[in-house]
Amino acid sequence: MLLVNDHLFKQAWPGLVTGKLSDVAGLVVAPALLALLFWRRADLAATVLTGALFTAVKTTETGAQLASQAWTLVAGPSRVLADPTDLLALPALALAWWVRRRTLHHPASARWRIIVTVPLALIAVTATSAAPPPPSAQAVEVDRTGRVTVHTDTPMDWVSQDGGRTWTETTGESTQRPSQSAQCVPQQATRCYRLSTGRTAVEQSDDAGVTWRPSWEPSADELKRLTRQYDSSGVRATSLAVQAQAGGHVVVVATGMAGITVRDASGTWRRLGWPGTTSAEVDTGPERNVAIFLAACMLFAGAGAGLRQYTVAYTGSALTACLGLLLLVSGDSTLPDSFYAPGMPFSTLGLLMILAGVVGSLVLGFTGRARPVPAAVGVLASPLVYLAVYLPFVGWAEGTPDSYAVAFAFAVLLTGLVVLASAAAVRSDARRANPAPYAGP
């Protein structure tokens, strides 16, 4: 049901039923899969934990964001939305519990059934349907009644009756898509606006188009966020329209997937996006991957700092594991073809490197008699490094700080503090383990 509904029914019949059907099927399957991580007779714990996690994800933005990140690591770029109405599917846990109770009265399943069904269930849970792309604002028009309409590449348009202050989504009434890149203010021919060539920007002229000067353009950081949210080719100014009003005029610009931008009668420009809808998340995948890589390096570095021998060999094994992790989380599309291993996908190569590096590091760590304190420091500092690197960029994606350079500086500063504190703890342990020889009176 998960596979068929996500990849067929949702596309053919989008709506409430198909939207909740995957939640119901997932809640039936999830407790059985989760129970595989526990000891025997952990059915109740797996069922309760499934319900608790599902509730946290569907009712809190933090839970949805963490689930999105986890699903991205497992199944590729994914986005989980908080939607309390999905809690209607929770009674499916009772169905899962009833099915489990019935199986206790039957002979154990044949091993071949488990070998076939468990991987299939994992694929069904992780291989969800791709999120549809956002709409793209294509053209703007002002009709004789003063209504402003922004046409999109979907059957739905956005209409404003009050000069761009409020917007309503409506079914497109016309197949015509007028598009203009320049227009003068009605009854004020000296003030004109036009789209900048090759940039997402608007220019204005106060002398009927003889000279032009910048009127609006997103800042470098705002443009960087937009291109992270949407495809870079989808963020562009495609059309504008000017509407005269009492005491001024309004300019409405269609900016592709970035939605609607408005200059109000006071002269203030505002990018509205898609009014009343949730904006796409800013892609911080590259920063997350670096954070994972550095956290893994910190984990291995802690144990390596306490080694009494085999330091060089351990460093090579640890570096192999960290680079393999970077290959695994980065994905094929983010690496140049020159790094491709013939006949082997990057994910497979990365997994093999991780296994080889981890096994080698564990063996060398035990035989090299690594001290426990540095290893514990590595374990504790690893998540701190991840948070120090990644959280400033999560804040930047939300607009605080506004500058990417400031977020980068914060990440470097916080990571440096964690590394220095860890190095101090390791050095203190080394002094206790190897006290200075007594020099005599």
DAVEN-V199925 format. One record per helix or strand of 3 or more residues. SS is the DSSP state (2 for helix, 1 for strand). FROM is the first residue (numbers start at 1). TO is the last residue. If there is no record, write none. Layout:
# DAVEN-V199925
[[SS & FROM & TO] [SS & FROM & TO]]
This chain:
# DAVEN-V199925
[[2 & 2 & 12] [2 & 16 & 35] [2 & 43 & 59] [2 & 61 & 75] [2 & 84 & 89] [2 & 92 & 103] [2 & 111 & 126] [1 & 137 & 142] [1 & 148 & 152] [1 & 156 & 160] [1 & 168 & 171] [1 & 182 & 185] [1 & 188 & 195] [1 & 201 & 205] [1 & 213 & 217] [2 & 220 & 229] [2 & 232 & 234] [1 & 239 & 245] [1 & 248 & 254] [1 & 260 & 263] [1 & 269 & 273] [2 & 285 & 305] [2 & 311 & 330] [2 & 332 & 334] [2 & 337 & 339] [2 & 346 & 367] [2 & 372 & 398] [2 & 404 & 433]]
